[in-house]
């Protein structure tokens, strides 16, 4: 999942605008983005295994295979220099969803009405599935005479915009195949670079350590929370539980 799906989404979000929407230009933009992603340091990654995995049919009772992975990525170019980027994927988590969350910089100082106000993080959420759409979470003033900020979301719902059901992911891929297009498929260079990024992690996990066990229906192992807290005091944003996004 990290090598293909996750890194493809990362490339689409972080790439520079392509010169045109021709497949060759889009692939070049994605390839350049992936070239700037540094190989994953195993020390900045966490793996987990959901409780009960070893009892699944066909699974060895001593398997160290992970069912969850989280990592901090570094993009070494001028646009993303110093921006913390974290990815995670797993099975049997609390919700089944795919999304990108971009947290904008907080206002350094917010003083209104003679007192300092508690800021609310501004979040841009790009939901890939289910319920495809885009949500902007901001801090809005609660109606009334007192000045109080509360989380509020502005949402673009693609299904409502289309006024019909959206095609399934594989419908789009098959349609692209029949048309002879390439927009939905990564180039060979992208695939090779993706493997270069994850190879240090794969090799480390094949020979060292064990995944942390996490409960089914949770958001993953506790070590994943520590990964963020030790990288600047952040936390994972779970949109299904977040005010203004839920």
JOUR-V774380 format. One record per residue. N is the residue number from 1. RES is the residue in one letter. PSI is psi in whole degrees, -180 to 180 (999 if undefined). D_CENTER is the distance of its C-alpha to the mean C-alpha in Angstrom with 2 decimals. Layout:
BEGIN
n->N res->RES psi->PSI d_center->D_CENTER
n->N res->RES psi->PSI d_center->D_CENTER
END
This chain:
BEGIN
n->1 res->X psi->-41 d_center->11.50
n->2 res->X psi->-46 d_center->10.12
n->3 res->X psi->-38 d_center->13.04
n->4 res->X psi->-71 d_center->12.89
n->5 res->X psi->-52 d_center->10.12
n->6 res->X psi->-46 d_center->7.04
n->7 res->X psi->-29 d_center->9.30
n->8 res->X psi->-43 d_center->10.68
n->9 res->X psi->-43 d_center->7.81
n->10 res->X psi->-43 d_center->7.51
n->11 res->X psi->-41 d_center->11.26
n->12 res->X psi->-36 d_center->11.62
n->13 res->X psi->-36 d_center->9.90
n->14 res->X psi->-7 d_center->11.75
n->15 res->X psi->157 d_center->14.93
n->16 res->X psi->155 d_center->18.20
n->17 res->X psi->127 d_center->19.82
n->18 res->X psi->156 d_center->21.68
n->19 res->X psi->-42 d_center->25.46
n->20 res->X psi->177 d_center->25.69
n->21 res->X psi->17 d_center->23.77
n->22 res->X psi->140 d_center->25.71
n->23 res->X psi->-37 d_center->23.71
n->24 res->X psi->-40 d_center->25.11
n->25 res->X psi->-38 d_center->23.87
n->26 res->X psi->-43 d_center->20.33
n->27 res->X psi->-39 d_center->20.23
n->28 res->X psi->-43 d_center->21.73
n->29 res->X psi->-42 d_center->19.19
n->30 res->X psi->-41 d_center->16.31
n->31 res->X psi->-42 d_center->18.54
n->32 res->X psi->-38 d_center->19.30
n->33 res->X psi->-44 d_center->15.69
n->34 res->X psi->-32 d_center->15.21
n->35 res->X psi->-27 d_center->18.61
n->36 res->X psi->-14 d_center->17.51
n->37 res->X psi->125 d_center->14.77
n->38 res->X psi->147 d_center->16.82
n->39 res->X psi->141 d_center->17.30
n->40 res->X psi->128 d_center->15.48
n->41 res->X psi->120 d_center->17.96
n->42 res->X psi->-23 d_center->18.44
n->43 res->X psi->-10 d_center->19.34
n->44 res->X psi->32 d_center->15.85
n->45 res->X psi->155 d_center->14.31
n->46 res->X psi->140 d_center->14.92
n->47 res->X psi->151 d_center->15.79
n->48 res->X psi->168 d_center->17.05
n->49 res->X psi->126 d_center->19.23
n->50 res->X psi->146 d_center->19.84
n->51 res->X psi->127 d_center->23.40
n->52 res->X psi->-9 d_center->25.60
n->53 res->X psi->-39 d_center->23.95
n->54 res->X psi->-15 d_center->27.12
n->55 res->X psi->-3 d_center->29.23
n->56 res->X psi->148 d_center->27.55
n->57 res->X psi->133 d_center->29.95
n->58 res->X psi->2 d_center->29.98
n->59 res->X psi->130 d_center->28.07
n->60 res->X psi->141 d_center->30.12
n->61 res->X psi->-15 d_center->31.00
n->62 res->X psi->22 d_center->30.06
n->63 res->X psi->136 d_center->26.79
n->64 res->X psi->15 d_center->24.26
n->65 res->X psi->130 d_center->21.58
n->66 res->X psi->148 d_center->18.16
n->67 res->X psi->6 d_center->16.34
n->68 res->X psi->141 d_center->13.36
n->69 res->X psi->139 d_center->11.68
n->70 res->X psi->146 d_center->9.79
n->71 res->X psi->153 d_center->10.44
n->72 res->X psi->132 d_center->10.92
n->73 res->X psi->149 d_center->11.12
n->74 res->X psi->124 d_center->13.93
n->75 res->X psi->113 d_center->14.52
n->76 res->X psi->72 d_center->18.30
n->77 res->X psi->175 d_center->19.41
n->78 res->X psi->-33 d_center->20.97
n->79 res->X psi->-40 d_center->18.30
n->80 res->X psi->11 d_center->15.52
n->81 res->X psi->126 d_center->18.07
n->82 res->X psi->-1 d_center->17.57
n->83 res->X psi->119 d_center->14.14
n->84 res->X psi->130 d_center->12.11
n->85 res->X psi->125 d_center->8.68
n->86 res->X psi->142 d_center->6.97
n->87 res->X psi->153 d_center->4.86
n->88 res->X psi->151 d_center->6.35
n->89 res->X psi->147 d_center->8.08
n->90 res->X psi->168 d_center->11.54
n->91 res->X psi->152 d_center->14.62
n->92 res->X psi->42 d_center->16.75
n->93 res->X psi->-178 d_center->14.39
n->94 res->X psi->-38 d_center->15.54
n->95 res->X psi->153 d_center->13.98
n->96 res->X psi->108 d_center->12.95
n->97 res->X psi->159 d_center->10.16
n->98 res->X psi->125 d_center->7.27
n->99 res->X psi->162 d_center->5.68
n->100 res->X psi->130 d_center->4.41
n->101 res->X psi->122 d_center->6.44
n->102 res->X psi->119 d_center->8.93
n->103 res->X psi->121 d_center->11.70
n->104 res->X psi->158 d_center->14.99
n->105 res->X psi->138 d_center->17.71
n->106 res->X psi->150 d_center->19.95
n->107 res->X psi->130 d_center->23.58
n->108 res->X psi->-24 d_center->25.57
n->109 res->X psi->123 d_center->28.48
n->110 res->X psi->98 d_center->28.98
n->111 res->X psi->114 d_center->32.64
n->112 res->X psi->137 d_center->34.11
n->113 res->X psi->29 d_center->37.42
n->114 res->X psi->5 d_center->38.54
n->115 res->X psi->157 d_center->35.78
n->116 res->X psi->132 d_center->32.34
n->117 res->X psi->147 d_center->29.64
n->118 res->X psi->122 d_center->26.57
n->119 res->X psi->155 d_center->23.57
n->120 res->X psi->127 d_center->20.65
n->121 res->X psi->134 d_center->17.24
n->122 res->X psi->122 d_center->16.48
n->123 res->X psi->135 d_center->13.02
n->124 res->X psi->117 d_center->11.89
n->125 res->X psi->121 d_center->9.78
n->126 res->X psi->104 d_center->9.34
n->127 res->X psi->121 d_center->9.85
n->128 res->X psi->-44 d_center->10.13
n->129 res->X psi->151 d_center->12.01
n->130 res->X psi->-174 d_center->14.25
n->131 res->X psi->58 d_center->15.96
n->132 res->X psi->136 d_center->14.55
n->133 res->X psi->-174 d_center->14.78
n->134 res->X psi->133 d_center->13.91
n->135 res->X psi->135 d_center->14.69
n->136 res->X psi->116 d_center->15.90
n->137 res->X psi->124 d_center->16.64
n->138 res->X psi->174 d_center->19.63
n->139 res->X psi->123 d_center->22.53
n->140 res->X psi->151 d_center->25.63
n->141 res->X psi->130 d_center->29.22
n->142 res->X psi->133 d_center->30.50
n->143 res->X psi->141 d_center->33.65
n->144 res->X psi->180 d_center->36.84
n->145 res->X psi->-26 d_center->38.92
n->146 res->X psi->148 d_center->36.73
n->147 res->X psi->110 d_center->33.80
n->148 res->X psi->128 d_center->30.76
n->149 res->X psi->137 d_center->27.12
n->150 res->X psi->153 d_center->25.01
n->151 res->X psi->137 d_center->21.41
n->152 res->X psi->143 d_center->21.55
n->153 res->X psi->141 d_center->19.25
n->154 res->X psi->122 d_center->20.03
n->155 res->X psi->138 d_center->18.57
n->156 res->X psi->116 d_center->18.88
n->157 res->X psi->111 d_center->19.28
n->158 res->X psi->-37 d_center->19.46
n->159 res->X psi->-43 d_center->21.65
n->160 res->X psi->-37 d_center->24.06
n->161 res->X psi->-39 d_center->24.15
n->162 res->X psi->-19 d_center->25.03
n->163 res->X psi->28 d_center->27.56
n->164 res->X psi->173 d_center->27.02
n->165 res->X psi->141 d_center->24.72
n->166 res->X psi->149 d_center->21.88
n->167 res->X psi->149 d_center->22.15
n->168 res->X psi->160 d_center->20.25
n->169 res->X psi->-43 d_center->17.83
n->170 res->X psi->-23 d_center->20.65
n->171 res->X psi->-42 d_center->23.14
n->172 res->X psi->-44 d_center->21.48
n->173 res->X psi->-46 d_center->21.44
n->174 res->X psi->-37 d_center->25.06
n->175 res->X psi->-40 d_center->26.16
n->176 res->X psi->-39 d_center->24.90
n->177 res->X psi->-47 d_center->26.85
n->178 res->X psi->-27 d_center->29.97
n->179 res->X psi->-7 d_center->29.87
n->180 res->X psi->21 d_center->29.55
n->181 res->X psi->173 d_center->26.47
n->182 res->X psi->3 d_center->23.75
n->183 res->X psi->-31 d_center->20.92
n->184 res->X psi->4 d_center->18.93
n->185 res->X psi->137 d_center->19.46
n->186 res->X psi->155 d_center->18.44
n->187 res->X psi->167 d_center->21.48
n->188 res->X psi->-37 d_center->22.99
n->189 res->X psi->-39 d_center->22.23
n->190 res->X psi->-43 d_center->18.47
n->191 res->X psi->-45 d_center->18.71
n->192 res->X psi->-44 d_center->20.95
n->193 res->X psi->-37 d_center->18.84
n->194 res->X psi->-41 d_center->15.75
n->195 res->X psi->-35 d_center->18.18
n->196 res->X psi->-33 d_center->19.53
n->197 res->X psi->-41 d_center->16.23
n->198 res->X psi->-13 d_center->15.82
n->199 res->X psi->-46 d_center->19.60
n->200 res->X psi->-36 d_center->20.39
n->201 res->X psi->-46 d_center->18.04
n->202 res->X psi->-46 d_center->19.42
n->203 res->X psi->-38 d_center->22.94
n->204 res->X psi->-47 d_center->22.65
n->205 res->X psi->-23 d_center->21.38
n->206 res->X psi->-26 d_center->24.10
n->207 res->X psi->-10 d_center->26.81
n->208 res->X psi->144 d_center->25.82
n->209 res->X psi->-178 d_center->25.04
n->210 res->X psi->148 d_center->23.88
n->211 res->X psi->148 d_center->20.68
n->212 res->X psi->137 d_center->20.71
n->213 res->X psi->135 d_center->21.63
n->214 res->X psi->155 d_center->19.67
n->215 res->X psi->140 d_center->20.94
n->216 res->X psi->139 d_center->20.02
n->217 res->X psi->1 d_center->18.66
n->218 res->X psi->-174 d_center->17.10
n->219 res->X psi->14 d_center->13.56
n->220 res->X psi->-175 d_center->14.35
n->221 res->X psi->153 d_center->16.68
n->222 res->X psi->-29 d_center->17.97
n->223 res->X psi->-28 d_center->17.45
n->224 res->X psi->-34 d_center->13.70
n->225 res->X psi->-39 d_center->14.84
n->226 res->X psi->-31 d_center->17.33
n->227 res->X psi->-40 d_center->14.93
n->228 res->X psi->-42 d_center->13.72
n->229 res->X psi->-30 d_center->17.24
n->230 res->X psi->2 d_center->18.84
n->231 res->X psi->40 d_center->16.71
n->232 res->X psi->6 d_center->18.04
n->233 res->X psi->20 d_center->18.23
n->234 res->X psi->-176 d_center->14.82
n->235 res->X psi->158 d_center->13.25
n->236 res->X psi->141 d_center->10.20
n->237 res->X psi->113 d_center->10.14
n->238 res->X psi->101 d_center->10.80
n->239 res->X psi->-30 d_center->11.49
n->240 res->X psi->-19 d_center->14.13
n->241 res->X psi->-1 d_center->16.04
n->242 res->X psi->130 d_center->15.64
n->243 res->X psi->134 d_center->18.81
n->244 res->X psi->-11 d_center->18.67
n->245 res->X psi->-29 d_center->15.65
n->246 res->X psi->999 d_center->17.02
END
